[in-house]
Amino acid sequence: MSSTFLPEKRYIFDTLFWQFLGIPFSLVPSNKLGPYYKIEIPGGSELIFEDDFFANFDEQSGYLKKEALPGSLKTLKNEFSPEPDLPFLFGEDLFLIREKKNRTEITCGADIFASAFFFLGRWEEYVVKVRDKHNRFPCGESYIQRHGLEKRPLVNEYVEFLWNLLKKLSYPGERLPRSYSVKPSHDVDYFKRFDSLWKISKTLLADISNRRSPSLFIKDLKTALKVKNGEINDPFDTFDYLMDESEKHGFTSEFYFIAAVNGEYDCEYDINNEEVVDIIRHISNRGHKVGMHGSYNVLNKPAVFRNELSRLEKICGKVQFNRSHYLRFDVPKSWQILADNNFTKSSNMGFSNKAGFRTSCCYSYPVFNILSRRTLQLVEQPLIVMESALVKDKVNHDAFFEEAIDLSHIVRKYNGEFTFLWHNSNLNLPEWEPFAKRYGEFLEAIK
């Protein structure tokens, strides 16, 4: 292995071999070896991969440029990958097994290490400067979606491929045991629907002018009056229901709160409101988790971020989980802000337009800052399904749940983490009621 781009190479080897497989390794750079990685197995056998990507760049100019982005998708057909074909981005579709005296040598032309680094590091989102109306990287512009790979956790496939090759070479060790898990999460964008005359009036006006539904106007008016009289809970007060369902199925829910106050942009509830404070403490007392839902305005604003974090921590103590409102995230700056504020987990890497694997991975993994070229003390827990994104792609109820359950089966195949998001406010709205009726059934199917 050449001695260039060692931080990047150490990161991806550590992630695939140590973090994912639990296999210790030593990275020995040598410019004499040429553009390939050689993995030596106890007993003398060797596993050789082409270093097709990093060998083409010098460290001074780097690789963070459009011309470094992958071109056409390539596939490797072999008997060791978990699927009939193994898509990869860099290298060539060469695969040879040579039996030599007392040892075996396997040579693979696919540069799966640079491919995995591309998916996990998300450096594509830094290089491609196009942004949508929310100043986000447009998910439809991603290499993954443009090539129809959103349902393939390719990084996990690379891990299985590596492990099967190691077993072929009689590697004597064991791999890190893993088990499938479900991670329900709930972004609290709205706390109450009918807690003010202004909100009631806004809803009723929309029923007539936008939705053009007199029957819905009457229904919402009756609901608002019952909430006002204390006869029923507000439609967005679904916190106990969500926790009840999670506990029934053996899950722990994560609730992400926006720590804004009245008068700030896009503030739908005041974090210091007594009812909000009570719910946050109630969630913690029940053994569920509270995270920070960075407001619309925190993108790349460390001071605003710290101010919101301080408000939330005054209520519930140390906060270590984060997901940004609208998934407004900027790689790698947003990750660095989280690390600088001692967060341990980010769960921002999910699609805003459909369900699937934005990082091509269903394991939590350590984050690498492509600018500072350092591994951060932060893990990314990829978001696989967001209900409001999936419904854009699958408006039919059956297709909606079939897609979500199919993705959970893929995650289960790799003993990964099925992280999904269902907003507390998307259960009792008229357009969500048909989906919400099957929420418990959905949890039963994915557990």
DOTOR-62219 format. One line per 8 residues: number of its first residue (from 0); their letters; for each residue x, y, z of C-alpha. Coordinates in Angstrom, 2 decimals. Example, Ala and Ser with C-alpha at 12.3 -4.5 7.8 and 13.67 -1.06 7.14 Angstrom:
<nodes>
0	AS	12.30,-4.50,7.80 ~ 13.67,-1.06,7.14;
</nodes>
This chain:
<nodes>
0	MSSTFLPE	0.00,0.00,0.00 ~ 1.37,3.41,-0.95 ~ 2.07,5.97,1.77 ~ -0.28,8.62,0.36 ~ -3.70,9.47,1.85 ~ -2.95,7.51,5.00 ~ -5.63,9.22,7.17 ~ -8.31,8.24,4.66;
8	KRYIFDTL	-6.99,4.69,4.32 ~ -6.61,4.19,8.06 ~ -10.16,5.39,8.54 ~ -11.77,3.06,6.03 ~ -9.69,0.04,7.09 ~ -10.50,0.71,10.73 ~ -14.20,1.05,9.94 ~ -14.52,-2.07,7.80;
16	FWQFLGIP	-12.12,-4.39,9.63 ~ -12.22,-3.24,13.25 ~ -15.52,-1.38,13.75 ~ -17.64,-3.66,11.57 ~ -15.87,-7.04,11.62 ~ -13.98,-6.73,14.90 ~ -10.76,-7.91,13.25 ~ -7.47,-6.33,14.35;
24	FSLVPSNK	-5.15,-5.19,11.57 ~ -1.87,-3.40,10.96 ~ -1.59,-0.87,8.16 ~ 1.92,-0.96,6.74 ~ 2.54,1.65,4.01 ~ 5.21,0.96,1.43 ~ 5.80,2.72,-1.87 ~ 7.46,-0.45,-3.16;
32	LGPYYKIE	4.21,-2.38,-3.22 ~ 2.61,-0.43,-6.03 ~ -1.05,0.69,-6.28 ~ -2.71,-2.11,-4.37 ~ -3.60,-3.21,-0.86 ~ -2.14,-6.50,0.32 ~ -3.79,-8.24,3.27 ~ -1.65,-11.00,4.74;
40	IPGGSELI	-3.39,-13.92,6.44 ~ -1.73,-16.03,9.17 ~ -0.37,-19.06,7.34 ~ 0.89,-17.13,4.32 ~ -2.17,-16.63,2.13 ~ -2.76,-13.17,0.69 ~ -5.73,-11.04,-0.29 ~ -4.87,-8.29,-2.79;
48	FEDDFFAN	-7.11,-5.37,-3.80 ~ -6.35,-2.73,-6.38 ~ -5.83,0.82,-5.09 ~ -7.48,2.42,-8.09 ~ -8.75,5.66,-6.56 ~ -6.25,7.23,-4.18 ~ -3.33,6.19,-6.39 ~ -4.60,8.62,-9.03;
56	FDEQSGYL	-4.26,11.75,-6.88 ~ -1.51,13.56,-5.04 ~ -2.12,14.83,-1.54 ~ -1.39,18.44,-2.41 ~ -4.26,18.80,-4.90 ~ -6.39,16.13,-3.25 ~ -9.48,14.38,-4.53 ~ -12.25,16.81,-3.49;
64	KKEALPGS	-13.15,17.89,-7.01 ~ -15.80,17.02,-9.57 ~ -13.43,15.14,-11.85 ~ -12.78,12.68,-9.02 ~ -16.45,11.66,-8.78 ~ -17.15,8.10,-9.91 ~ -18.24,7.46,-13.47 ~ -20.27,4.50,-14.66;
72	LKTLKNEF	-21.22,1.83,-12.15 ~ -19.26,-1.41,-12.34 ~ -20.15,-4.87,-11.08 ~ -18.12,-7.85,-9.96 ~ -19.63,-11.31,-10.33 ~ -18.24,-13.84,-7.87 ~ -19.34,-16.50,-5.40 ~ -18.27,-14.64,-2.26;
80	SPEPDLPF	-20.51,-11.56,-2.24 ~ -23.93,-11.81,-0.57 ~ -25.72,-10.88,-3.81 ~ -25.15,-12.31,-7.31 ~ -23.37,-9.11,-8.35 ~ -21.28,-6.66,-6.33 ~ -21.54,-3.05,-7.57 ~ -18.46,-0.88,-7.06;
88	LFGEDLFL	-17.26,2.54,-8.16 ~ -13.51,2.34,-8.71 ~ -11.22,-0.32,-10.17 ~ -11.98,-3.14,-12.59 ~ -14.02,-6.34,-12.61 ~ -11.04,-8.63,-12.09 ~ -11.20,-11.53,-9.67 ~ -8.61,-14.32,-9.55;
96	IREKKNRT	-7.83,-17.15,-7.14 ~ -4.38,-18.67,-7.43 ~ -3.34,-21.76,-5.51 ~ 0.36,-21.62,-4.78 ~ 2.63,-23.82,-2.72 ~ 1.08,-24.08,0.76 ~ -0.90,-20.88,0.29 ~ -3.69,-19.18,-1.65;
104	EITCGADI	-3.63,-15.76,-3.30 ~ -6.82,-13.89,-4.17 ~ -6.60,-10.80,-6.38 ~ -9.54,-8.41,-6.74 ~ -9.57,-5.46,-9.12 ~ -12.53,-3.76,-7.40 ~ -11.40,-0.94,-5.13 ~ -14.08,-1.56,-2.50;
112	FASAFFFL	-12.18,0.52,0.07 ~ -12.40,3.77,-1.92 ~ -15.98,2.88,-2.84 ~ -16.92,2.44,0.84 ~ -15.10,5.68,1.70 ~ -17.16,7.50,-0.93 ~ -20.44,6.24,0.54 ~ -19.63,6.74,4.23;
120	GRWEEYVV	-17.71,10.01,3.97 ~ -20.37,11.56,1.69 ~ -17.68,13.71,0.04 ~ -19.90,13.83,-3.04 ~ -22.16,16.20,-1.07 ~ -19.24,18.57,-0.51 ~ -18.04,18.50,-4.12 ~ -21.45,18.88,-5.77;
128	KVRDKHNR	-22.50,22.46,-4.97 ~ -26.13,22.20,-6.13 ~ -28.62,22.85,-3.31 ~ -32.42,22.67,-3.04 ~ -34.78,25.36,-1.67 ~ -33.84,24.38,1.90 ~ -30.11,24.69,1.12 ~ -29.71,20.91,1.30;
136	FPCGESYI	-27.82,18.58,-0.99 ~ -30.61,17.28,-3.29 ~ -30.99,13.56,-2.66 ~ -32.01,13.00,-6.28 ~ -28.54,14.27,-7.31 ~ -26.77,11.56,-5.33 ~ -24.86,8.85,-7.17 ~ -26.85,6.30,-5.18;
144	QRHGLEKR	-30.24,7.47,-6.43 ~ -29.10,8.23,-9.97 ~ -27.94,4.61,-10.27 ~ -30.88,3.03,-8.46 ~ -28.81,1.85,-5.50 ~ -30.97,3.23,-2.67 ~ -32.06,-0.26,-1.62 ~ -28.54,-1.71,-1.62;
152	PLVNEYVE	-26.45,-1.26,1.56 ~ -23.29,-1.76,-0.45 ~ -20.91,-1.05,2.41 ~ -22.49,-3.97,4.29 ~ -22.16,-6.08,1.18 ~ -18.45,-5.20,1.02 ~ -18.06,-6.29,4.64 ~ -19.65,-9.68,3.92;
160	FLWNLLKK	-17.54,-10.03,0.79 ~ -14.37,-9.36,2.81 ~ -15.37,-11.82,5.51 ~ -16.14,-14.58,3.02 ~ -12.77,-14.04,1.33 ~ -11.01,-14.22,4.68 ~ -12.77,-17.50,5.45 ~ -11.73,-18.82,2.03;
168	LSYPGERL	-8.14,-18.06,3.04 ~ -8.63,-19.88,6.37 ~ -8.47,-16.79,8.56 ~ -8.36,-18.28,12.09 ~ -10.23,-15.56,13.99 ~ -13.91,-14.81,14.65 ~ -15.91,-11.79,13.58 ~ -17.67,-9.32,15.85;
176	PRSYSVKP	-21.13,-10.67,16.70 ~ -24.01,-8.42,15.67 ~ -27.78,-8.61,15.95 ~ -30.59,-6.85,14.15 ~ -32.17,-3.95,16.05 ~ -34.96,-1.43,15.53 ~ -34.48,2.25,16.39 ~ -37.77,4.21,16.40;
184	SHDVDYFK	-37.38,7.98,16.40 ~ -39.81,10.89,16.45 ~ -39.00,14.46,15.43 ~ -41.15,16.91,17.38 ~ -41.69,19.62,14.80 ~ -45.08,20.51,16.29 ~ -46.12,20.08,19.90 ~ -49.83,21.00,19.84;
192	RFDSLWKI	-52.29,21.56,17.01 ~ -55.06,23.37,18.87 ~ -53.36,25.21,21.73 ~ -54.19,28.72,20.51 ~ -57.00,30.54,18.76 ~ -54.59,31.45,15.96 ~ -53.75,27.79,15.26 ~ -57.41,26.78,15.37;
200	SKTLLADI	-58.36,29.56,12.97 ~ -55.48,28.70,10.64 ~ -56.54,25.05,10.48 ~ -60.21,25.81,9.88 ~ -59.40,28.37,7.20 ~ -57.17,25.83,5.42 ~ -59.98,23.26,5.55 ~ -62.16,25.61,3.51;
208	SNRRSPSL	-59.72,27.50,1.28 ~ -57.01,24.88,0.62 ~ -58.56,21.49,1.24 ~ -62.07,22.67,0.21 ~ -63.68,20.25,2.65 ~ -66.68,21.43,4.71 ~ -66.84,18.02,6.39 ~ -63.22,18.34,7.52;
216	FIKDLKTA	-63.95,21.87,8.75 ~ -66.74,20.51,10.97 ~ -64.60,17.60,12.18 ~ -61.65,19.84,13.09 ~ -63.95,22.36,14.79 ~ -65.46,19.61,16.97 ~ -61.99,18.27,17.78 ~ -60.70,21.73,18.69;
224	LKVKNGEI	-63.67,22.32,21.02 ~ -63.16,18.96,22.74 ~ -59.46,19.72,23.22 ~ -60.33,23.16,24.57 ~ -62.80,21.61,27.05 ~ -60.29,18.98,28.17 ~ -62.36,16.08,26.84 ~ -59.58,14.65,24.62;
232	NDPFDTFD	-55.87,15.11,24.10 ~ -54.57,17.39,21.40 ~ -54.09,15.46,18.09 ~ -50.31,16.00,18.29 ~ -50.08,14.76,21.88 ~ -49.12,11.23,20.88 ~ -46.06,10.84,23.10 ~ -47.50,8.21,25.43;
240	YLMDESEK	-48.99,6.29,22.52 ~ -45.62,6.15,20.74 ~ -43.83,5.07,23.91 ~ -46.53,2.49,24.68 ~ -46.18,0.96,21.23 ~ -42.37,0.93,21.42 ~ -42.40,-0.71,24.85 ~ -44.97,-3.27,23.68;
248	HGFTSEFY	-42.53,-4.36,20.97 ~ -39.34,-4.10,23.02 ~ -38.03,-0.86,21.50 ~ -36.69,2.38,22.96 ~ -37.89,5.53,21.21 ~ -35.85,8.66,20.60 ~ -37.66,12.04,20.60 ~ -35.91,15.00,18.99;
256	FIAAVNGE	-37.06,18.42,20.26 ~ -36.49,21.83,18.68 ~ -35.06,24.12,21.37 ~ -36.49,27.34,19.96 ~ -38.40,30.09,21.78 ~ -41.26,32.33,20.73 ~ -40.23,34.93,18.18 ~ -37.57,32.82,16.48;
264	YDCEYDIN	-37.96,31.66,12.89 ~ -40.06,28.52,12.37 ~ -40.76,28.20,16.09 ~ -43.96,26.16,16.47 ~ -43.59,25.73,20.24 ~ -41.54,27.27,23.02 ~ -39.03,24.84,24.53 ~ -39.50,26.55,27.91;
272	NEEVVDII	-43.26,26.05,27.91 ~ -44.26,24.16,31.07 ~ -46.10,21.44,29.15 ~ -43.13,20.89,26.83 ~ -40.75,20.66,29.79 ~ -43.07,18.17,31.51 ~ -43.25,15.94,28.41 ~ -39.46,15.94,27.98;
280	RHISNRGH	-38.97,14.87,31.60 ~ -41.80,12.34,31.30 ~ -40.06,10.76,28.28 ~ -36.79,10.47,30.18 ~ -38.52,9.05,33.26 ~ -40.08,6.32,31.13 ~ -36.62,5.29,29.90 ~ -36.81,6.70,26.41;
288	KVGMHGSY	-34.30,9.12,24.89 ~ -34.37,12.86,24.24 ~ -32.28,14.35,21.46 ~ -31.80,17.77,19.90 ~ -33.66,18.65,16.72 ~ -31.55,21.56,15.52 ~ -33.85,24.30,14.27 ~ -34.04,25.50,10.68;
296	NVLNKPAV	-31.61,28.31,11.50 ~ -28.69,26.36,13.00 ~ -27.13,25.20,9.72 ~ -23.43,26.10,9.96 ~ -24.09,28.55,12.82 ~ -22.15,27.19,15.82 ~ -23.23,29.99,18.17 ~ -26.94,29.47,17.40;
304	FRNELSRL	-26.47,25.73,17.78 ~ -24.83,26.10,21.20 ~ -27.57,28.44,22.36 ~ -30.31,25.94,21.47 ~ -28.35,23.08,23.00 ~ -27.98,25.03,26.25 ~ -31.74,25.57,26.45 ~ -32.47,21.86,26.02;
312	EKICGKVQ	-29.79,20.73,28.47 ~ -31.20,23.01,31.17 ~ -34.32,20.85,30.98 ~ -32.99,17.31,30.61 ~ -29.25,17.36,31.27 ~ -26.60,16.17,28.83 ~ -27.89,15.71,25.27 ~ -25.87,13.46,22.96;
320	FNRSHYLR	-28.17,12.68,20.01 ~ -28.94,15.00,17.09 ~ -31.08,15.20,14.00 ~ -31.49,18.46,12.10 ~ -34.87,19.96,11.20 ~ -35.73,19.29,7.53 ~ -32.54,17.20,7.48 ~ -30.66,20.43,6.78;
328	FDVPKSWQ	-27.11,19.16,6.94 ~ -23.81,20.24,5.44 ~ -21.05,17.63,5.09 ~ -18.63,17.80,6.85 ~ -19.25,21.10,8.70 ~ -22.40,19.95,10.50 ~ -20.70,16.77,11.73 ~ -17.82,18.87,13.05;
336	ILADNNFT	-20.20,21.16,14.97 ~ -21.74,18.09,16.61 ~ -18.34,16.69,17.54 ~ -17.21,20.07,18.91 ~ -20.24,20.03,21.22 ~ -19.52,16.49,22.46 ~ -22.43,14.77,20.74 ~ -21.96,11.04,20.42;
344	KSSNMGFS	-24.52,10.36,17.70 ~ -25.87,11.99,14.56 ~ -28.87,10.53,12.72 ~ -29.05,12.85,9.74 ~ -28.08,10.69,6.80 ~ -31.48,9.83,5.39 ~ -33.24,10.67,2.13 ~ -35.78,13.49,2.12;
352	NKAGFRTS	-37.59,12.23,-1.00 ~ -37.83,8.45,-0.48 ~ -36.68,5.65,1.82 ~ -33.36,3.83,1.54 ~ -29.66,3.89,2.33 ~ -28.17,7.37,1.84 ~ -24.77,6.21,3.08 ~ -25.22,2.74,1.58;
360	CCYSYPVF	-24.88,1.33,5.09 ~ -27.14,0.06,7.88 ~ -24.56,0.10,10.69 ~ -23.70,3.07,12.88 ~ -20.20,4.13,11.92 ~ -17.53,6.63,12.98 ~ -17.56,9.91,11.06 ~ -14.59,11.18,9.04;
368	NILSRRTL	-14.10,14.90,8.41 ~ -12.89,15.09,4.80 ~ -11.47,18.61,5.33 ~ -9.51,18.16,8.56 ~ -8.82,14.52,7.51 ~ -9.57,13.28,11.00 ~ -11.90,10.67,12.44 ~ -14.34,12.41,14.80;
376	QLVEQPLI	-15.56,11.15,18.18 ~ -19.02,10.89,16.67 ~ -21.00,8.13,15.01 ~ -23.60,8.45,12.29 ~ -26.67,6.24,12.71 ~ -28.16,6.26,9.19 ~ -31.86,7.04,8.89 ~ -33.41,4.38,6.67;
384	VMESALVK	-37.11,5.34,6.61 ~ -38.76,8.71,7.22 ~ -42.52,8.42,6.85 ~ -42.96,11.87,5.29 ~ -40.29,11.06,2.69 ~ -41.59,7.56,1.93 ~ -45.13,8.84,1.36 ~ -43.81,11.08,-1.44;
392	DKVNHDAF	-42.67,7.93,-3.23 ~ -45.38,5.50,-2.08 ~ -48.74,7.22,-1.57 ~ -50.65,3.92,-1.58 ~ -50.99,2.57,1.96 ~ -50.06,-1.01,1.06 ~ -47.09,0.04,-1.06 ~ -45.93,2.40,1.72;
400	FEEAIDLS	-45.73,-0.34,4.35 ~ -44.47,-2.97,1.92 ~ -41.51,-0.74,1.05 ~ -40.69,-0.02,4.70 ~ -40.95,-3.67,5.73 ~ -38.86,-4.80,2.74 ~ -36.10,-2.41,3.82 ~ -36.27,-3.79,7.37;
408	HIVRKYNG	-35.73,-7.28,5.92 ~ -32.63,-6.06,4.09 ~ -31.30,-4.54,7.32 ~ -32.08,-7.79,9.15 ~ -30.07,-9.76,6.57 ~ -26.95,-7.82,7.62 ~ -27.79,-7.70,11.34 ~ -27.97,-3.94,11.07;
416	EFTFLWHN	-29.90,-1.11,12.71 ~ -33.29,-0.29,11.22 ~ -33.67,3.38,12.13 ~ -36.99,4.92,11.19 ~ -38.66,8.27,11.83 ~ -42.36,8.81,12.48 ~ -43.30,12.33,13.57 ~ -45.54,12.68,16.62;
424	SNLNLPEW	-47.75,15.01,14.53 ~ -48.29,12.49,11.70 ~ -50.72,10.17,13.44 ~ -54.04,12.01,13.89 ~ -54.07,14.32,10.89 ~ -56.76,13.30,8.37 ~ -54.22,12.52,5.66 ~ -52.20,10.33,8.04;
432	EPFAKRYG	-54.97,8.48,9.86 ~ -55.10,5.58,7.34 ~ -51.35,5.05,7.83 ~ -51.46,5.57,11.60 ~ -54.07,2.84,12.03 ~ -51.39,0.36,10.95 ~ -48.55,1.76,13.05 ~ -48.69,-1.02,15.66;
440	EFLEAIK	-48.99,-3.62,12.91 ~ -45.91,-2.10,11.27 ~ -43.90,-2.36,14.49 ~ -44.92,-5.99,14.84 ~ -43.74,-6.70,11.29 ~ -40.29,-5.15,11.72 ~ -39.43,-6.27,15.25;
</nodes>
